[in-house]
Structures are given as C-alpha cells and as structure tokens.
Amino acid sequence: MRQSQKTRIKELQQRFKDHLEAKAKRIPEDFVKFTEHMLGLKLTAYQKEAAELLSKNDSVALRWSRQSGKTHLISAWLLHYALLHDGYQIAIVGPSWRQTKIPITKINGFLTRIPKGYYHKLQQTIVRLKNQSVIQALPCSPETVRGFSLNCVYMDEANWINHDEELYDAILFTLATTGGKFICSSTPGSADSLFWKIFNRPQFARFAKSHVTWEQALEPNGPMRRKWLEDRKQEYEGDPWRWKRELEAEWAEDESVWIPLSLITKCIDSELELWDFESLHRGKFYGGLDLGKHQDYSAFIVIEDVDGKYLLRHVKVFPLETKYATVIGYVKTLTDRWQTFEKIRVDTTGVGEYITEDMANGGIENVEAVTFTSSRKQELASILKQRMLDAAYSFPFVNIQVSPNKSLSYVNELNIEKFELRKDGALHFSHPQNQHDDVWWATALAISCGVKLAPDPLLAVIPRRGNKLQQVRKKLNKRKVLGVTR
C-alpha cells in the first residue's frame, strides 16, 4: 500500500473518530451550560443577563466598560448560536480589520475545547463549522456587506466606526430576508454617532440594552483586576472625562480638547493597517520624532503622502529610560528600509540640536530640528487639526504596544491635548496629569512635514539702563587709571 493511501486512511479514521466524539458530546442548548461544561468559563451575573438579551431579542446593544469581558462573552455566544443553527451565516465588522479579527481569534481558542467533529481547520478570518454554519470577519465597508444574506451581524466598537449609519443601513438589508439579529457593542466615544442614538433616541426603542460599569466588572464579581483599576485611576486623575467614558461607559468629553472625538472618528479608516518595522516599502514618507526619556516616552510617527492624502503607516513608542542612541538606531534602520523619507522633524526642546546632528552624522537624511515655543506649538497643532478637518489625514483604529504591560490607544492619544486662550491671544497647550502627549506631538510634527514652517522670531537683546550705567562707570575708572582728565 502506498504511503499516500495510508495517510488517506488515517485521515478518514480520524474524521470518523471526531464524528463519533462530537455525536457523543452534544452541544447544550442552554448557553450557560455550554460555557461552563464545554468551554470551561464561569460567567458573571451581568454576562448571564446579557446572554439572555442576546437570545431573546433581534436587536441588542451593549455599552460596557473596558476589561469587563464583553468580547469574551459575545464571541462565546456567537459560537454557540452558530453550533445550534445549521447553515447560519454570521458576520463581524469593526472600525479596523485588526479589531474585526479579534472575536475570530477568541472563537478559535474556544473551538479547541470542543470535539474536533464540530469544526473544520482553524483560520484567521473565518470559522467554518461542520453543520455548514460560518462566522466570518468582513471589512468595515457598506460595499462589502451589501449582497450578503446574513442571519446575524455583530458590530464591534460601534462608536468608533466612520460612516456608521451608512454601514448600519447596508446591514439591515442583509438581515431583511432572514429576520436575523443585529448586535452592537462599544465603550462610548463621540455623541455624534449611531451608537449614541441607539441609547438615546426613541426610534431605537426596540433595542434591548445593557450597561455595565467598572463597579460591576471589578473582581471578585467580574474579570477586572483591582491593580489594573488603581493604575487607571492614577493615570486618568487629570482626565475625568476619559475615566467616565472608559470605566463608567458614559458619554463625556472635555470641551477644551483641541481635537474632539467626533473629528477623530471621521478620520478613522477601517481598511488601513499599520506597517511592520521589518517590512519594505517605497513611497513619499514624513517622520515626526518627539523625544523623551525619564518621564515622557520617545515617540516616532511615520506618515505617507499619497497624492496629498496623509496616511498613518507606523507608530513606535519607546519605553521609559530608552537611550537616545537606541531611538536613533531605530529611525535609521526604518529610513533604510522605507524609501524615501522626504523629511523628519524632531522636537529638540530641552535636549539640544546635537540630537539631529547625530542623526545626520549617522546617515539619516532630511532631518530638521524643531523647538517647541508657544507660537510653534500653535502652528503645529493648527496644521494637524486642519488636515483632519479637510479629511486629508486617515489612520486605523489601533492600539500601540509600548511594553508587555503597557499599551496606548491611538484615537485616545489624539484626544488628549487640551488648549486654553491666554490674555495675550496666544493658545496654551497641555495634557492631563499623569498622561503623555508624545504621540500627539510626534503626529503633529510628521503632518507638518508637508508644509514650510514659519521662521523663528528674531530676538533682539535690549540693554537695561543699569547696564548702560555700569558701562559709563567702567569708562570713567579706566580714564582715572590712565590719568585722563577729560
């Protein structure tokens, strides 16, 4: 018998064994029993209540705090729903391709805990079950969704999706012939959104709604760790609006922020993904480098100019205490891999222009030092905001990993900088206590590379009267020493 035939026989035997195992271990119809007995999960009280809403209603909205187990619950529920219904088509959409794939990753993890006879080979963007049901991640575009006939659609991080109402209209048509379910979840962002309307407008009264705050999610009643919560309390001490959005799951925004959440959301491009450091690319690139070391991060932003449209391509935030030589080495390697960097603007405030001299001596071309004066900050901030108002800057909905225990949300970083108008008419920029604005200013530096900055003001030194008097006295003393009487 040939080796290929032996392999084929083994495969058939394994399939038959998997089938028998699946037949012997039936999927419980009760979701709680399914999660406990087959997935090994212990649901919280509010997760059980939400699962009941998902099972009994066709339109469900979940407004939950961070670290409350929202994605975990919905991923498990979607899997259970697909296992119980043969031939069902389920879709997941989100503000970015990366975000959309997260539930698929979680579902794949759950599949390894049930008999193999229930599912086909694991894939990154689609789950295929043996009962012909499919769960797939779709690009967040009305054009992509149209044409499908779906039994269930899950919209993840709904408050952060650009063109959300247009996408929702397209989704409703996909569910029209099946009478399918629509599920959305998010932490609050801009009030100018479909997600806000679902919770606040009477025309969405048909939605079953769930609201969970940090108090319900805190251990031992939920998955949120006390240490994580205490760290957020300290971090958000100067930004109560962010605490209210992310931990209390309420809509709130400081009116003094320079870039509002509504503008940020409109600039999110669901089809964009950041490029890896190891990849090779060609284009017209701009770089912005904001240097920090002990108290602030060093942040490097790369933007590509594509026919006047600026696209975020790369974000690197270095951990605290990272040496400048390491930062420069990173920038040098990236500029060698990605051709061509038209300009890299570097904040040299407090460190001096020797940094840019070292960069130039190291072979990094087109480096320009920028000193953050009050007028310069106002100029850079205005350029960034205008690009966004003109819909000329786009970026993905993405998290930035600083270290194994620290990550930043890029959209939250853009919402961090505050301003106030001073008596002299100038704008003063600042960030909340215990937070950082390095990513913000690195972005502003990179965006500004497309224009010529105003020249630095000339500073004329005007001598004080006391200095003039001192000079006269020195001359008189000199005349006395020399014996000059007149």
C-alpha positions in Angstrom: 0.0 0.0 0.0 1.4 3.4 -0.9 2.2 6.0 1.7 -0.4 8.4 0.3 -3.1 5.7 0.7 -2.1 5.0 4.2 -2.2 8.7 5.0 -5.6 9.0 3.5 -6.9 6.0 5.5 -5.6 7.6 8.7 -7.3 10.9 7.9 -10.7 9.1 7.3 -10.3 7.1 10.5 -9.5 10.4 12.5 -12.6 12.1 10.9 -14.8 9.1 11.9 -13.4 9.3 15.4 -14.0 13.0 15.6 -17.6 12.5 14.3 -18.3 9.9 17.0 -16.9 12.1 19.7 -19.0 15.1 18.6 -22.1 12.8 18.4 -21.4 11.6 21.9 -20.8 15.1 23.3 -23.9 17.1 22.2 -23.9 20.9 22.3 -26.2 22.0 25.2 -29.0 24.3 24.1 -28.6 26.3 27.3 -25.8 28.9 26.8 -24.7 29.0 30.4 -24.3 25.1 30.4 -22.4 25.4 27.1 -19.9 27.9 28.5 -19.4 26.1 31.8 -19.3 22.4 30.7 -17.7 22.7 27.3 -15.7 26.0 27.3 -14.7 25.9 31.0 -15.9 29.5 31.5 -17.7 30.9 34.6 -20.0 33.7 33.6 -20.6 36.8 35.8 -24.2 37.8 36.7 -24.2 40.6 34.2 -22.8 38.4 31.4 -25.7 35.9 32.0 -28.2 38.8 31.8 -26.6 40.0 28.6 -26.7 36.4 27.1 -30.4 36.3 27.9 -30.9 39.6 26.0 -28.9 38.2 23.0 -31.0 35.0 22.9 -34.4 36.7 23.2 -34.0 39.8 21.1 -33.2 40.6 17.5 -31.6 44.0 18.2 -29.1 44.3 21.1 -26.7 47.0 22.2 -24.0 46.5 24.9 -22.4 49.6 26.5 -19.7 48.1 28.7 -16.6 49.5 30.4 -13.1 48.4 29.5 -11.9 45.0 30.9 -15.5 43.8 31.6 -15.4 40.7 29.4 -17.6 42.0 26.6 -15.7 40.5 23.6 -15.2 37.2 25.5 -18.9 36.9 26.1 -20.1 37.8 22.6 -17.5 35.5 20.9 -18.7 32.6 23.0 -22.3 33.4 22.3 -21.8 33.7 18.5 -20.1 30.3 18.5 -22.9 28.7 20.5 -25.5 30.3 18.2 -23.8 29.0 15.1 -23.4 25.5 16.5 -27.1 25.3 17.3 -28.3 26.6 13.9 -27.3 24.7 10.8 -26.2 26.7 7.8 -26.3 30.1 9.5 -24.2 32.9 8.1 -22.8 35.3 10.7 -20.6 38.4 10.1 -18.4 40.5 12.3 -17.5 44.1 11.4 -15.5 46.7 13.3 -13.6 50.0 13.0 -10.4 48.2 11.8 -9.5 44.9 10.2 -7.4 44.1 13.2 -10.3 44.8 15.6 -12.7 42.7 13.5 -10.4 39.7 13.7 -10.2 39.7 17.5 -13.5 37.8 18.0 -12.5 35.2 15.4 -9.2 34.7 17.4 -11.2 34.2 20.6 -13.7 31.8 18.9 -10.7 29.7 17.5 -9.5 29.4 21.1 -12.9 28.2 22.2 -13.1 25.6 19.4 -10.0 23.8 20.8 -12.1 23.0 23.8 -14.8 21.2 22.0 -14.7 18.0 19.9 -13.0 18.4 16.5 -16.0 16.8 14.8 -17.8 20.2 15.1 -15.5 22.3 13.1 -13.1 22.5 10.1 -9.5 23.7 10.1 -8.9 26.9 12.1 -8.4 30.1 10.0 -7.7 33.7 11.0 -10.7 35.4 9.4 -13.4 32.8 9.1 -14.8 29.9 11.2 -16.3 27.0 9.3 -18.4 24.5 11.3 -19.4 21.0 10.2 -23.1 21.9 10.3 -22.4 24.4 7.4 -22.6 27.5 9.6 -20.0 30.2 9.0 -18.7 33.0 11.2 -16.6 35.5 9.2 -14.8 38.8 9.7 -15.8 41.3 7.0 -14.1 44.6 6.0 -16.0 47.5 7.6 -17.5 48.8 4.3 -21.1 49.1 3.2 -20.0 48.0 -0.3 -18.5 44.8 1.2 -21.6 44.0 3.3 -24.1 44.5 0.6 -25.0 41.4 -1.4 -24.8 39.0 1.6 -27.8 37.3 3.2 -27.0 37.0 6.9 -28.5 35.5 10.0 -26.6 37.6 12.4 -24.2 40.6 12.3 -22.0 41.8 15.2 -20.7 45.4 15.1 -17.7 45.6 17.5 -16.6 49.0 18.9 -19.6 50.6 17.1 -19.0 54.1 18.5 -15.7 54.3 16.6 -16.8 53.3 13.1 -16.7 56.0 10.4 -19.8 56.2 8.2 -21.6 54.1 10.8 -25.1 54.9 9.8 -24.4 54.0 6.1 -22.9 50.7 7.3 -26.0 50.1 9.5 -28.4 50.7 6.6 -26.4 48.1 4.5 -26.5 45.6 7.4 -30.3 45.9 7.8 -30.8 44.8 4.1 -28.6 41.7 4.7 -30.9 40.7 7.6 -34.1 41.5 5.8 -34.8 38.1 4.3 -33.7 36.1 7.2 -35.1 38.1 10.1 -31.6 37.9 11.6 -30.1 39.5 14.6 -28.1 42.8 14.9 -25.7 43.1 17.8 -23.5 46.1 18.6 -21.2 46.9 21.5 -18.7 49.6 22.4 -17.3 51.9 25.0 -18.7 55.4 24.4 -16.8 57.8 22.2 -18.4 60.7 20.2 -22.1 61.6 20.8 -22.3 62.2 17.1 -22.8 58.5 16.3 -25.3 55.8 15.7 -24.3 54.1 18.9 -25.2 57.2 20.9 -28.6 57.4 19.1 -29.4 53.7 19.9 -29.2 54.5 23.6 -30.8 58.0 23.5 -33.3 58.3 20.6 -36.9 56.9 20.7 -36.7 55.5 17.2 -34.3 52.8 18.6 -36.5 51.8 21.5 -36.8 48.3 20.0 -33.1 47.6 21.1 -32.5 45.6 24.2 -29.8 47.5 26.0 -27.1 46.5 28.6 -24.9 49.0 30.5 -22.0 47.7 32.7 -19.6 49.9 34.6 -16.3 49.2 36.4 -18.2 48.6 39.7 -20.0 45.6 38.3 -16.9 44.3 36.4 -14.5 44.6 39.4 -13.2 41.3 40.9 -14.4 39.1 42.5 -17.7 39.7 40.7 -16.1 40.3 37.3 -12.8 39.9 35.4 -11.4 43.4 36.1 -8.3 43.3 38.4 -8.0 45.8 41.3 -4.4 46.6 40.4 -5.4 47.4 36.8 -8.2 49.7 38.1 -5.9 51.5 40.5 -3.4 52.1 37.7 -6.2 53.7 35.6 -7.4 55.8 38.5 -3.9 57.3 38.8 -3.5 57.6 35.0 -6.8 59.4 34.5 -6.7 61.6 37.6 -6.4 64.7 35.4 -8.8 63.4 32.8 -12.2 62.6 34.4 -13.9 62.6 31.0 -11.8 59.7 29.8 -12.5 57.9 33.1 -16.2 58.4 32.6 -16.1 57.1 29.0 -13.9 54.0 29.5 -14.7 52.9 33.1 -18.2 54.2 33.6 -19.3 53.7 30.0 -20.9 57.1 29.8 -20.6 59.7 27.1 -18.4 62.6 28.2 -15.9 64.9 26.6 -13.8 67.8 27.8 -14.7 70.9 25.7 -11.2 72.2 26.0 -9.6 69.3 23.9 -8.1 70.5 20.7 -9.3 67.6 18.6 -12.8 66.4 19.5 -13.8 62.7 19.3 -16.3 63.4 16.5 -13.5 64.7 14.3 -11.2 61.8 15.3 -13.9 59.2 14.4 -14.4 60.7 11.0 -10.8 60.2 10.2 -10.7 56.5 11.1 -10.1 54.3 8.0 -11.2 50.7 8.6 -9.2 49.4 5.6 -5.8 50.9 6.9 -3.4 48.8 8.8 0.0 49.8 10.2 3.1 48.6 8.6 5.6 46.4 10.4 9.1 47.5 11.2 10.6 44.6 9.3 8.6 45.3 6.1 10.0 47.0 3.0 8.1 49.9 1.3 8.6 52.7 -1.2 6.7 56.0 -1.1 6.8 59.6 0.0 7.2 59.4 3.7 7.2 62.0 6.5 8.5 61.4 10.0 7.8 63.0 13.4 10.0 62.3 16.4 9.2 63.5 19.9 11.9 62.8 22.3 11.6 61.8 26.0 13.5 59.6 28.4 12.8 59.6 32.1 9.2 61.0 32.5 8.0 61.0 28.9 8.1 58.5 26.1 10.0 58.9 22.9 7.5 58.5 20.0 8.2 58.1 16.3 5.4 58.6 13.7 5.6 57.8 10.0 3.0 59.2 7.6 2.8 58.5 3.8 1.8 61.3 1.4 -0.4 59.7 -1.3 -1.5 62.4 -3.7 -2.0 64.9 -0.9 -3.8 62.4 1.4 -1.8 61.6 4.5 -2.0 58.0 5.8 -0.6 56.8 9.1 1.8 53.9 8.4 3.9 53.3 11.5 3.9 54.2 15.2 6.6 53.4 17.6 6.5 54.4 21.3 9.7 53.6 23.2 9.5 52.5 26.9 10.8 55.0 29.5 14.5 55.1 30.0 15.2 54.2 26.4 18.6 55.7 25.4 18.6 58.2 22.5 21.1 56.1 20.7 18.5 53.3 20.6 15.9 55.6 19.3 18.2 57.0 16.6 19.2 53.5 15.6 15.5 52.5 15.2 14.9 55.5 13.0 18.0 54.9 10.9 17.0 51.3 10.2 13.5 52.2 9.2 14.7 55.0 6.9 17.0 52.5 5.2 14.1 50.0 4.7 11.5 52.5 3.6 12.4 54.8 0.7 12.1 57.7 0.7 11.8 60.0 3.7 11.2 63.5 2.4 11.6 65.0 5.9 11.8 64.0 9.5 11.1 66.7 12.0 12.4 66.3 15.5 11.5 68.0 18.7 14.8 69.2 20.2 13.3 71.2 23.1 15.3 70.6 26.2 17.8 68.2 24.5 19.5 70.5 22.0 20.2 70.2 18.3 23.1 67.7 18.9 20.4 65.0 18.5 19.6 66.0 14.9 23.4 66.4 14.3 23.9 62.8 15.5 21.1 61.6 13.3 22.6 63.4 10.2 26.1 62.1 11.0 24.6 58.6 11.3 23.3 58.8 7.7 19.7 59.8 8.3 18.8 62.4 5.7 16.4 65.3 5.6 16.3 65.8 9.4 15.1 69.1 10.8 15.2 70.3 14.4 12.1 72.0 15.8 12.0 73.9 19.1 8.6 73.9 20.8 7.9 77.6 21.5 4.3 78.7 22.3 3.9 80.0 18.7 5.4 76.9 17.2 3.1 74.6 19.1 0.1 76.6 18.0 1.3 76.4 14.4 1.8 72.6 14.5 -1.5 72.0 16.3 -3.3 74.1 13.7 -1.8 72.2 10.8 -2.8 68.8 12.3 -6.3 69.9 13.0 -6.8 71.5 9.6 -5.6 68.3 7.8 -8.2 66.4 9.8 -11.0 68.9 9.1 -10.1 68.7 5.4 -10.4 64.8 5.6 -6.7 64.7 4.4 -5.4 62.6 7.3 -6.5 58.9 7.9 -5.5 56.3 10.4 -6.6 52.9 11.6 -8.3 52.1 14.9 -5.3 50.6 16.6 -3.6 50.0 19.9 0.1 50.7 20.3 2.1 48.3 22.4 4.7 50.2 24.4 5.8 47.3 26.6 4.4 43.9 27.6 2.3 45.6 30.3 1.6 48.9 28.6 -0.5 49.8 25.5 -1.9 53.0 24.2 -5.0 53.7 22.0 -4.1 55.9 19.1 -7.5 57.5 18.9 -7.4 58.3 22.6 -3.9 59.8 22.2 -5.3 62.2 19.6 -7.9 63.3 22.0 -5.5 64.0 24.9 -4.2 67.5 24.1 -6.1 70.5 25.7 -5.9 74.2 25.0 -6.7 77.5 26.6 -6.8 81.0 25.3 -4.5 83.4 27.2 -4.9 87.1 27.7 -2.4 87.9 25.0 -4.4 86.0 22.5 -2.0 83.0 22.3 -3.0 79.4 22.8 -1.5 77.4 25.6 -1.4 73.6 25.1 -1.2 71.0 27.8 -2.1 67.4 28.6 -3.9 65.9 31.7 -1.8 65.0 34.7 -0.2 61.5 34.7 -0.7 61.2 31.0 1.6 61.8 28.0 1.2 63.7 24.8 4.3 62.4 23.0 2.3 60.5 20.3 0.2 63.6 19.8 3.2 65.9 19.1 5.0 63.3 17.1 1.9 63.1 14.9 1.8 66.9 14.6 5.5 67.0 13.6 5.0 64.4 10.9 1.9 66.0 9.5 3.7 69.4 9.3 6.4 68.0 7.1 4.2 68.7 4.1 4.5 72.5 4.6 7.2 75.0 5.3 7.0 76.2 8.9 7.1 79.9 9.7 10.6 81.3 10.5 11.6 81.5 14.2 11.1 85.0 15.5 14.2 87.2 15.8 15.1 88.0 19.4 16.7 91.4 19.9 18.5 91.9 23.2 17.7 95.4 24.6 20.2 96.5 27.2 18.7 97.7 30.5 19.6 101.2 31.9 21.5 99.6 34.7 23.8 98.0 32.1 24.5 101.3 30.4 25.3 103.0 33.7 27.7 100.2 34.5 29.5 100.7 31.2 29.8 104.5 31.9 31.4 103.8 35.3 33.9 101.4 33.8 35.0 104.0 31.2 35.4 106.7 34.0 37.5 104.3 36.1 39.6 103.5 33.0 40.2 107.2 32.4 41.3 107.7 36.0 43.8 104.8 35.8 45.2 106.2 32.6 45.4 109.8 34.0 42.9 111.1 31.5 41.0 114.2 33.0 38.7 114.9 30.1 
